[in-house]
Amino acid sequence: MTNINLSSYPAAVKFGTSGWRAPIADGFTAFNLQRLTQALLSHIIENPEYGFQGDQYRRHLKEKGLKHKKPLVIVGYDTRFMSEQFARLVADVLASNAVSVKLAQNPAPVPAVAFAVVKYGAVGGVTITASEGRHFLSGFKWTPFWGGPAIPEVTEDIEKRLHGTISSVNRAGLHEFAFNSPLVEPVDISECYLQHIETLIDFKRIKKAGLKICVDPLFGSAISYLRPLLERAGLKPDGIHEYRDVLFGGKPPYTGPDSLADLSKRVTGNRLDIGVACDCDGDRFGIIDSDGNWISPNEVLALALDHLVRNRGMKGRVCRSVVTSHFVDAVARSHGLEIRETPVGFKFVGELMRTGNYIIGGEESGGFSILGHVPEKDGMLACMLIIEMLAYDKKPLKKIRQDLHKRLGEFFSVKTSMPIMDDMERMIERLTLKPPLALAGFSVWRIDQTDGFKFILRDGSWLGLRPSGTEPMVRIYAEATGQKKLDQLVQAGKEIIKGKF
């Protein structure tokens, strides 16, 4: 049995790049969840910009032609242990303070909650989820009224309001997890989301292509979404892991190659065209080609962008996080499109997507959205778009990839992590004041400090070092035009972290 070090998780209720996560019953408790919901309630009622009476939210409602006499919040949850009970507790705390709540009847992916927030004109939505985190974790994610990740100004305001909530928390309901308030309305939020995806994807073309597909929701909340989307397109997909298992089959519900080994075997064993997967809360994607190969999110983003422009004629700008592959840039330049970098975290990509000027936004960890959708990462949409690409091109994914690489060249990318034995602040100071001017014998052309340190070489190869905000680790990202140079850059990054440069 794998040992679990709970001490590596912060004891305080604090938002990370995508919500708050903590071990169930050790940090993520009913009492802490009540405290956080009370802080959220204070934010909803009092914040002058993003709250119920806030200027931005009032303008948002006016644009949608909606009016609400009292705040409305959407509450959803994933398939983790006690997720529905935690969601009900959040709903009851809100309802006991005169907030109307639409509570998802079944496990709901984050992008479906986000779409419901926009559709109903809610002030925001809560999803109980730890996304791709291990089975012993749970989490709390707040989606503001625009249907995208909460920006730092929002999460910082909620965190500030946590102070002083301990004495004001209503401890009633801690045992039964339900008040059965009339202000809590159970709703099915899946149908409106599925109908919306039909407006973004060419279902008729997918039906005509008759592709053989396997879906893998990894025991998560996309169970009631991935298969129905393909069935609406007239297909009869194969499927695995389409039931609830709070242990996720013994693996993290993450869409990396290890967790998708079963999907790979099913695709090759049944001679299918493609396998598609989502993580536990449906916001990240995983793609397996007909040979059983896992396709990295970096490459999927490049393929999706090329498809949107080449086959569907979409025009506009492109945005990506600073540590996402420059393969996306190469595709954008080949079509004459402008590209913009953001710090790590889809909240920054989402802010740009909200403007309506960007046809696609993505990040190397599997975050993805397109023009016309909510500015939230959506793994289900990504899966459908790659299936649509196969239907348009009438070629195996392997051949489409080969054609794109033939046009634009090869890009070798990697992401790894390394513990830091030195003081993190000392390392950051060292890199700021005296950064390395050469890596593995290659001169550094430019240093980008948008988020961490990105050392860019003249040939476009680069090394990224980004300190973790939650643990004593440094994330290492690298990209090169060959595997040998990629390995050299990663080794150089490790030496920098050790202080040997």
SELO-465781 format. One line per field, with one value per residue (C-alpha): residue number from 1; residue in three letters; z, x, y. Coordinates in steps of 0.1 Angstrom, whole numbers. Layout:
<pts>
pos c(NUM / ...)
code c(ALA / ...)
zz c(Z / ...)
xx c(X / ...)
yy c(Y / ...)
</pts>
This chain:
<pts>
pos c(1 / 2 / 3 / 4 / 5 / 6 / 7 / 8 / 9 / 10 / 11 / 12 / 13 / 14 / 15 / 16 / 17 / 18 / 19 / 20 / 21 / 22 / 23 / 24 / 25 / 26 / 27 / 28 / 29 / 30 / 31 / 32 / 33 / 34 / 35 / 36 / 37 / 38 / 39 / 40 / 41 / 42 / 43 / 44 / 45 / 46 / 47 / 48 / 49 / 50 / 51 / 52 / 53 / 54 / 55 / 56 / 57 / 58 / 59 / 60 / 61 / 62 / 63 / 64 / 65 / 66 / 67 / 68 / 69 / 70 / 71 / 72 / 73 / 74 / 75 / 76 / 77 / 78 / 79 / 80 / 81 / 82 / 83 / 84 / 85 / 86 / 87 / 88 / 89 / 90 / 91 / 92 / 93 / 94 / 95 / 96 / 97 / 98 / 99 / 100 / 101 / 102 / 103 / 104 / 105 / 106 / 107 / 108 / 109 / 110 / 111 / 112 / 113 / 114 / 115 / 116 / 117 / 118 / 119 / 120 / 121 / 122 / 123 / 124 / 125 / 126 / 127 / 128 / 129 / 130 / 131 / 132 / 133 / 134 / 135 / 136 / 137 / 138 / 139 / 140 / 141 / 142 / 143 / 144 / 145 / 146 / 147 / 148 / 149 / 150 / 151 / 152 / 153 / 154 / 155 / 156 / 157 / 158 / 159 / 160 / 161 / 162 / 163 / 164 / 165 / 166 / 167 / 168 / 169 / 170 / 171 / 172 / 173 / 174 / 175 / 176 / 177 / 178 / 179 / 180 / 181 / 182 / 183 / 184 / 185 / 186 / 187 / 188 / 189 / 190 / 191 / 192 / 193 / 194 / 195 / 196 / 197 / 198 / 199 / 200 / 201 / 202 / 203 / 204 / 205 / 206 / 207 / 208 / 209 / 210 / 211 / 212 / 213 / 214 / 215 / 216 / 217 / 218 / 219 / 220 / 221 / 222 / 223 / 224 / 225 / 226 / 227 / 228 / 229 / 230 / 231 / 232 / 233 / 234 / 235 / 236 / 237 / 238 / 239 / 240 / 241 / 242 / 243 / 244 / 245 / 246 / 247 / 248 / 249 / 250 / 251 / 252 / 253 / 254 / 255 / 256 / 257 / 258 / 259 / 260 / 261 / 262 / 263 / 264 / 265 / 266 / 267 / 268 / 269 / 270 / 271 / 272 / 273 / 274 / 275 / 276 / 277 / 278 / 279 / 280 / 281 / 282 / 283 / 284 / 285 / 286 / 287 / 288 / 289 / 290 / 291 / 292 / 293 / 294 / 295 / 296 / 297 / 298 / 299 / 300 / 301 / 302 / 303 / 304 / 305 / 306 / 307 / 308 / 309 / 310 / 311 / 312 / 313 / 314 / 315 / 316 / 317 / 318 / 319 / 320 / 321 / 322 / 323 / 324 / 325 / 326 / 327 / 328 / 329 / 330 / 331 / 332 / 333 / 334 / 335 / 336 / 337 / 338 / 339 / 340 / 341 / 342 / 343 / 344 / 345 / 346 / 347 / 348 / 349 / 350 / 351 / 352 / 353 / 354 / 355 / 356 / 357 / 358 / 359 / 360 / 361 / 362 / 363 / 364 / 365 / 366 / 367 / 368 / 369 / 370 / 371 / 372 / 373 / 374 / 375 / 376 / 377 / 378 / 379 / 380 / 381 / 382 / 383 / 384 / 385 / 386 / 387 / 388 / 389 / 390 / 391 / 392 / 393 / 394 / 395 / 396 / 397 / 398 / 399 / 400 / 401 / 402 / 403 / 404 / 405 / 406 / 407 / 408 / 409 / 410 / 411 / 412 / 413 / 414 / 415 / 416 / 417 / 418 / 419 / 420 / 421 / 422 / 423 / 424 / 425 / 426 / 427 / 428 / 429 / 430 / 431 / 432 / 433 / 434 / 435 / 436 / 437 / 438 / 439 / 440 / 441 / 442 / 443 / 444 / 445 / 446 / 447 / 448 / 449 / 450 / 451 / 452 / 453 / 454 / 455 / 456 / 457 / 458 / 459 / 460 / 461 / 462 / 463 / 464 / 465 / 466 / 467 / 468 / 469 / 470 / 471 / 472 / 473 / 474 / 475 / 476 / 477 / 478 / 479 / 480 / 481 / 482 / 483 / 484 / 485 / 486 / 487 / 488 / 489 / 490 / 491 / 492 / 493 / 494 / 495 / 496 / 497 / 498 / 499 / 500 / 501)
code c(MET / THR / ASN / ILE / ASN / LEU / SER / SER / TYR / PRO / ALA / ALA / VAL / LYS / PHE / GLY / THR / SER / GLY / TRP / ARG / ALA / PRO / ILE / ALA / ASP / GLY / PHE / THR / ALA / PHE / ASN / LEU / GLN / ARG / LEU / THR / GLN / ALA / LEU / LEU / SER / HIS / ILE / ILE / GLU / ASN / PRO / GLU / TYR / GLY / PHE / GLN / GLY / ASP / GLN / TYR / ARG / ARG / HIS / LEU / LYS / GLU / LYS / GLY / LEU / LYS / HIS / LYS / LYS / PRO / LEU / VAL / ILE / VAL / GLY / TYR / ASP / THR / ARG / PHE / MET / SER / GLU / GLN / PHE / ALA / ARG / LEU / VAL / ALA / ASP / VAL / LEU / ALA / SER / ASN / ALA / VAL / SER / VAL / LYS / LEU / ALA / GLN / ASN / PRO / ALA / PRO / VAL / PRO / ALA / VAL / ALA / PHE / ALA / VAL / VAL / LYS / TYR / GLY / ALA / VAL / GLY / GLY / VAL / THR / ILE / THR / ALA / SER / GLU / GLY / ARG / HIS / PHE / LEU / SER / GLY / PHE / LYS / TRP / THR / PRO / PHE / TRP / GLY / GLY / PRO / ALA / ILE / PRO / GLU / VAL / THR / GLU / ASP / ILE / GLU / LYS / ARG / LEU / HIS / GLY / THR / ILE / SER / SER / VAL / ASN / ARG / ALA / GLY / LEU / HIS / GLU / PHE / ALA / PHE / ASN / SER / PRO / LEU / VAL / GLU / PRO / VAL / ASP / ILE / SER / GLU / CYS / TYR / LEU / GLN / HIS / ILE / GLU / THR / LEU / ILE / ASP / PHE / LYS / ARG / ILE / LYS / LYS / ALA / GLY / LEU / LYS / ILE / CYS / VAL / ASP / PRO / LEU / PHE / GLY / SER / ALA / ILE / SER / TYR / LEU / ARG / PRO / LEU / LEU / GLU / ARG / ALA / GLY / LEU / LYS / PRO / ASP / GLY / ILE / HIS / GLU / TYR / ARG / ASP / VAL / LEU / PHE / GLY / GLY / LYS / PRO / PRO / TYR / THR / GLY / PRO / ASP / SER / LEU / ALA / ASP / LEU / SER / LYS / ARG / VAL / THR / GLY / ASN / ARG / LEU / ASP / ILE / GLY / VAL / ALA / CYS / ASP / CYS / ASP / GLY / ASP / ARG / PHE / GLY / ILE / ILE / ASP / SER / ASP / GLY / ASN / TRP / ILE / SER / PRO / ASN / GLU / VAL / LEU / ALA / LEU / ALA / LEU / ASP / HIS / LEU / VAL / ARG / ASN / ARG / GLY / MET / LYS / GLY / ARG / VAL / CYS / ARG / SER / VAL / VAL / THR / SER / HIS / PHE / VAL / ASP / ALA / VAL / ALA / ARG / SER / HIS / GLY / LEU / GLU / ILE / ARG / GLU / THR / PRO / VAL / GLY / PHE / LYS / PHE / VAL / GLY / GLU / LEU / MET / ARG / THR / GLY / ASN / TYR / ILE / ILE / GLY / GLY / GLU / GLU / SER / GLY / GLY / PHE / SER / ILE / LEU / GLY / HIS / VAL / PRO / GLU / LYS / ASP / GLY / MET / LEU / ALA / CYS / MET / LEU / ILE / ILE / GLU / MET / LEU / ALA / TYR / ASP / LYS / LYS / PRO / LEU / LYS / LYS / ILE / ARG / GLN / ASP / LEU / HIS / LYS / ARG / LEU / GLY / GLU / PHE / PHE / SER / VAL / LYS / THR / SER / MET / PRO / ILE / MET / ASP / ASP / MET / GLU / ARG / MET / ILE / GLU / ARG / LEU / THR / LEU / LYS / PRO / PRO / LEU / ALA / LEU / ALA / GLY / PHE / SER / VAL / TRP / ARG / ILE / ASP / GLN / THR / ASP / GLY / PHE / LYS / PHE / ILE / LEU / ARG / ASP / GLY / SER / TRP / LEU / GLY / LEU / ARG / PRO / SER / GLY / THR / GLU / PRO / MET / VAL / ARG / ILE / TYR / ALA / GLU / ALA / THR / GLY / GLN / LYS / LYS / LEU / ASP / GLN / LEU / VAL / GLN / ALA / GLY / LYS / GLU / ILE / ILE / LYS / GLY / LYS / PHE)
zz c(0 / -9 / 20 / 22 / 36 / 48 / 61 / 25 / 23 / 38 / 70 / 63 / 40 / 11 / -26 / -51 / -89 / -90 / -57 / -23 / -17 / 14 / 28 / 37 / 75 / 79 / 67 / 45 / 73 / 76 / 100 / 76 / 47 / 67 / 75 / 39 / 27 / 53 / 39 / 4 / 16 / 29 / -4 / -23 / -2 / 4 / -24 / -44 / -77 / -79 / -53 / -58 / -56 / -73 / -104 / -127 / -117 / -121 / -156 / -164 / -155 / -174 / -206 / -202 / -195 / -161 / -126 / -93 / -61 / -40 / -48 / -68 / -65 / -85 / -64 / -80 / -69 / -83 / -75 / -45 / -11 / 5 / -23 / -24 / 14 / 13 / -15 / 4 / 34 / 13 / -2 / 33 / 47 / 17 / 20 / 57 / 48 / 22 / -8 / -35 / -46 / -76 / -65 / -91 / -89 / -101 / -102 / -124 / -142 / -135 / -171 / -168 / -135 / -152 / -181 / -156 / -138 / -170 / -183 / -150 / -144 / -110 / -90 / -91 / -86 / -61 / -71 / -45 / -63 / -60 / -98 / -107 / -71 / -53 / -38 / -2 / -12 / -16 / -26 / -31 / -64 / -68 / -103 / -105 / -126 / -159 / -159 / -156 / -129 / -100 / -105 / -77 / -66 / -59 / -41 / -20 / -9 / 1 / 20 / 39 / 50 / 65 / 95 / 122 / 107 / 133 / 160 / 135 / 119 / 125 / 137 / 131 / 104 / 110 / 118 / 93 / 64 / 54 / 64 / 34 / 29 / 3 / -11 / -23 / -57 / -71 / -109 / -138 / -153 / -178 / -205 / -211 / -212 / -237 / -259 / -258 / -269 / -299 / -311 / -309 / -326 / -360 / -348 / -383 / -397 / -367 / -373 / -410 / -402 / -382 / -360 / -335 / -301 / -265 / -237 / -202 / -176 / -150 / -126 / -125 / -131 / -169 / -166 / -176 / -202 / -225 / -237 / -241 / -263 / -287 / -286 / -296 / -326 / -336 / -324 / -301 / -282 / -262 / -226 / -195 / -159 / -164 / -128 / -94 / -76 / -48 / -50 / -88 / -94 / -73 / -96 / -96 / -118 / -140 / -178 / -181 / -198 / -166 / -157 / -193 / -197 / -196 / -223 / -245 / -242 / -250 / -281 / -296 / -285 / -302 / -331 / -324 / -341 / -309 / -271 / -252 / -214 / -188 / -153 / -122 / -126 / -164 / -170 / -184 / -214 / -224 / -260 / -271 / -309 / -327 / -320 / -282 / -280 / -255 / -271 / -249 / -241 / -258 / -291 / -287 / -284 / -316 / -335 / -323 / -332 / -367 / -371 / -361 / -386 / -414 / -414 / -398 / -409 / -374 / -370 / -340 / -315 / -295 / -258 / -238 / -205 / -205 / -200 / -228 / -260 / -287 / -311 / -306 / -316 / -348 / -358 / -350 / -371 / -400 / -401 / -395 / -360 / -330 / -298 / -262 / -231 / -196 / -162 / -152 / -142 / -165 / -146 / -166 / -199 / -190 / -184 / -221 / -234 / -218 / -242 / -272 / -292 / -288 / -307 / -284 / -250 / -235 / -211 / -210 / -181 / -202 / -199 / -230 / -242 / -275 / -286 / -279 / -248 / -212 / -203 / -183 / -192 / -206 / -212 / -227 / -253 / -262 / -267 / -290 / -310 / -317 / -328 / -350 / -365 / -374 / -390 / -412 / -422 / -428 / -416 / -386 / -358 / -363 / -400 / -391 / -365 / -390 / -416 / -391 / -380 / -416 / -421 / -389 / -375 / -343 / -308 / -278 / -245 / -209 / -174 / -142 / -106 / -82 / -44 / -33 / -4 / -3 / 8 / -20 / -15 / -17 / -50 / -64 / -53 / -68 / -102 / -102 / -93 / -111 / -136 / -158 / -192 / -207 / -204 / -213 / -234 / -252 / -248 / -232 / -255 / -233 / -198 / -193 / -157 / -164 / -140 / -126 / -149 / -185 / -202 / -240 / -264 / -299 / -317 / -297 / -272 / -236 / -200 / -175 / -137 / -116 / -78 / -64 / -43 / -21 / -15 / -15 / -51 / -83 / -116 / -145 / -180 / -211 / -249 / -277 / -313 / -304 / -275 / -267 / -263 / -243 / -218 / -216 / -207 / -180 / -165 / -166 / -147 / -120 / -116 / -113 / -85 / -67 / -69 / -92 / -119)
xx c(0 / 13 / 23 / 5 / 23 / -4 / 21 / 29 / -6 / -11 / -32 / -47 / -77 / -59 / -67 / -41 / -41 / -75 / -94 / -87 / -77 / -70 / -71 / -106 / -111 / -76 / -81 / -111 / -137 / -173 / -163 / -137 / -161 / -187 / -161 / -151 / -188 / -194 / -164 / -178 / -212 / -196 / -178 / -211 / -230 / -203 / -177 / -181 / -170 / -178 / -205 / -243 / -245 / -211 / -208 / -194 / -221 / -249 / -236 / -234 / -270 / -281 / -264 / -281 / -315 / -318 / -329 / -325 / -340 / -316 / -282 / -283 / -254 / -250 / -235 / -221 / -198 / -176 / -176 / -152 / -160 / -188 / -187 / -225 / -228 / -202 / -221 / -253 / -236 / -224 / -259 / -275 / -251 / -259 / -296 / -297 / -285 / -312 / -292 / -310 / -292 / -295 / -279 / -269 / -288 / -259 / -221 / -213 / -180 / -166 / -173 / -209 / -212 / -196 / -220 / -250 / -236 / -237 / -270 / -289 / -271 / -259 / -234 / -212 / -209 / -193 / -179 / -168 / -138 / -101 / -99 / -71 / -59 / -55 / -85 / -80 / -83 / -114 / -117 / -137 / -137 / -155 / -166 / -176 / -205 / -186 / -182 / -144 / -118 / -117 / -90 / -66 / -86 / -116 / -98 / -78 / -109 / -125 / -94 / -94 / -130 / -121 / -106 / -132 / -156 / -150 / -173 / -200 / -203 / -237 / -227 / -262 / -263 / -228 / -242 / -269 / -255 / -290 / -315 / -338 / -342 / -369 / -342 / -322 / -336 / -322 / -316 / -303 / -276 / -264 / -290 / -283 / -246 / -249 / -272 / -246 / -218 / -239 / -237 / -199 / -191 / -202 / -222 / -235 / -199 / -190 / -220 / -211 / -175 / -187 / -156 / -149 / -143 / -137 / -145 / -129 / -143 / -119 / -147 / -153 / -181 / -179 / -196 / -229 / -214 / -187 / -208 / -240 / -222 / -211 / -245 / -261 / -237 / -252 / -223 / -221 / -189 / -171 / -164 / -144 / -145 / -180 / -191 / -183 / -153 / -141 / -106 / -104 / -92 / -61 / -47 / -49 / -78 / -54 / -53 / -16 / -2 / -1 / -37 / -48 / -30 / -63 / -78 / -47 / -51 / -88 / -82 / -55 / -73 / -105 / -89 / -106 / -99 / -93 / -97 / -107 / -107 / -114 / -101 / -124 / -140 / -140 / -119 / -88 / -85 / -66 / -62 / -50 / -44 / -53 / -18 / -24 / -1 / -8 / -8 / 5 / -17 / 9 / 5 / -33 / -35 / -15 / -36 / -69 / -57 / -47 / -80 / -101 / -83 / -77 / -111 / -135 / -120 / -119 / -98 / -86 / -58 / -43 / -34 / -14 / 5 / 42 / 53 / 31 / 48 / 59 / 44 / 12 / 31 / 44 / 8 / -4 / 23 / 17 / -19 / -9 / -24 / -11 / -2 / -1 / 15 / 0 / 12 / 5 / -31 / -62 / -76 / -52 / -60 / -97 / -94 / -82 / -109 / -136 / -127 / -140 / -109 / -92 / -103 / -85 / -68 / -47 / -21 / 3 / -15 / -46 / -66 / -85 / -114 / -125 / -144 / -181 / -177 / -173 / -138 / -132 / -110 / -132 / -118 / -150 / -150 / -114 / -122 / -151 / -130 / -103 / -129 / -144 / -109 / -107 / -141 / -130 / -96 / -107 / -72 / -59 / -47 / -11 / -12 / -26 / 2 / 28 / 15 / 16 / 52 / 63 / 49 / 63 / 90 / 94 / 89 / 102 / 87 / 88 / 76 / 91 / 96 / 125 / 126 / 146 / 169 / 180 / 158 / 133 / 135 / 173 / 171 / 148 / 170 / 201 / 184 / 171 / 204 / 228 / 210 / 229 / 239 / 245 / 227 / 245 / 270 / 243 / 240 / 208 / 192 / 164 / 150 / 112 / 100 / 63 / 59 / 92 / 122 / 121 / 156 / 151 / 179 / 183 / 170 / 137 / 146 / 139 / 141 / 115 / 119 / 88 / 87 / 57 / 34 / 23 / 53 / 91 / 94 / 105 / 87 / 110 / 97 / 118 / 114 / 139 / 140 / 157 / 156 / 193 / 192 / 160 / 177 / 206 / 183 / 165 / 199 / 209 / 178 / 185 / 220 / 206 / 182 / 211 / 230 / 257 / 261)
yy c(0 / 35 / 56 / 90 / 120 / 143 / 168 / 179 / 195 / 229 / 229 / 264 / 269 / 285 / 287 / 273 / 276 / 260 / 261 / 247 / 211 / 191 / 155 / 144 / 145 / 161 / 197 / 191 / 188 / 198 / 226 / 241 / 238 / 257 / 284 / 287 / 289 / 316 / 335 / 330 / 343 / 374 / 379 / 374 / 399 / 426 / 426 / 459 / 444 / 407 / 403 / 403 / 441 / 445 / 467 / 440 / 414 / 440 / 449 / 412 / 406 / 436 / 423 / 390 / 406 / 389 / 400 / 382 / 395 / 374 / 358 / 325 / 300 / 267 / 238 / 207 / 179 / 151 / 113 / 114 / 100 / 121 / 147 / 149 / 153 / 181 / 198 / 196 / 211 / 241 / 244 / 244 / 271 / 293 / 287 / 294 / 328 / 335 / 325 / 306 / 274 / 251 / 219 / 194 / 161 / 140 / 144 / 173 / 183 / 218 / 230 / 220 / 239 / 269 / 268 / 266 / 296 / 316 / 302 / 310 / 343 / 330 / 351 / 320 / 283 / 259 / 225 / 200 / 185 / 179 / 175 / 151 / 148 / 115 / 97 / 109 / 145 / 167 / 203 / 235 / 254 / 288 / 298 / 335 / 347 / 348 / 310 / 309 / 303 / 327 / 354 / 363 / 393 / 371 / 343 / 367 / 385 / 352 / 342 / 375 / 369 / 336 / 353 / 357 / 331 / 305 / 319 / 328 / 294 / 277 / 243 / 228 / 202 / 189 / 155 / 150 / 172 / 184 / 210 / 203 / 241 / 251 / 275 / 245 / 233 / 200 / 205 / 185 / 207 / 181 / 187 / 224 / 217 / 189 / 210 / 238 / 215 / 205 / 242 / 241 / 207 / 194 / 163 / 156 / 152 / 130 / 108 / 105 / 95 / 65 / 65 / 37 / 53 / 43 / 67 / 67 / 91 / 76 / 69 / 107 / 131 / 129 / 95 / 111 / 134 / 118 / 89 / 109 / 134 / 107 / 90 / 124 / 123 / 89 / 68 / 38 / 42 / 15 / 25 / 17 / 30 / 43 / 38 / 53 / 41 / 65 / 48 / 54 / 19 / 25 / 52 / 90 / 102 / 120 / 119 / 111 / 79 / 58 / 64 / 58 / 24 / 5 / 28 / 23 / -15 / -13 / 9 / -14 / -46 / -37 / -19 / 14 / 48 / 68 / 67 / 98 / 105 / 131 / 136 / 134 / 168 / 167 / 198 / 180 / 157 / 126 / 113 / 79 / 72 / 40 / 26 / 31 / 61 / 88 / 123 / 150 / 181 / 203 / 184 / 182 / 220 / 224 / 199 / 215 / 250 / 239 / 221 / 251 / 274 / 249 / 231 / 255 / 288 / 304 / 336 / 355 / 354 / 325 / 324 / 299 / 297 / 306 / 269 / 256 / 243 / 267 / 241 / 261 / 293 / 276 / 266 / 302 / 318 / 294 / 308 / 344 / 345 / 365 / 346 / 358 / 342 / 342 / 331 / 295 / 288 / 287 / 317 / 338 / 321 / 324 / 362 / 366 / 342 / 364 / 392 / 372 / 380 / 345 / 315 / 291 / 291 / 263 / 252 / 222 / 205 / 198 / 231 / 240 / 262 / 278 / 309 / 306 / 285 / 294 / 307 / 275 / 245 / 217 / 182 / 170 / 197 / 190 / 153 / 162 / 186 / 161 / 136 / 162 / 167 / 130 / 133 / 163 / 149 / 113 / 102 / 84 / 107 / 94 / 105 / 140 / 144 / 134 / 158 / 187 / 178 / 177 / 212 / 228 / 205 / 184 / 197 / 176 / 187 / 174 / 184 / 171 / 182 / 182 / 188 / 218 / 213 / 250 / 278 / 286 / 324 / 321 / 302 / 328 / 357 / 339 / 334 / 370 / 387 / 363 / 341 / 316 / 329 / 295 / 261 / 229 / 248 / 268 / 306 / 320 / 345 / 358 / 353 / 355 / 360 / 360 / 331 / 317 / 317 / 307 / 306 / 308 / 298 / 313 / 283 / 284 / 257 / 267 / 257 / 268 / 267 / 275 / 272 / 254 / 275 / 247 / 224 / 226 / 216 / 232 / 224 / 218 / 224 / 221 / 220 / 214 / 202 / 170 / 145 / 148 / 186 / 182 / 159 / 183 / 212 / 191 / 182 / 218 / 227 / 202 / 216 / 251 / 240 / 224 / 257 / 243 / 269)
</pts>
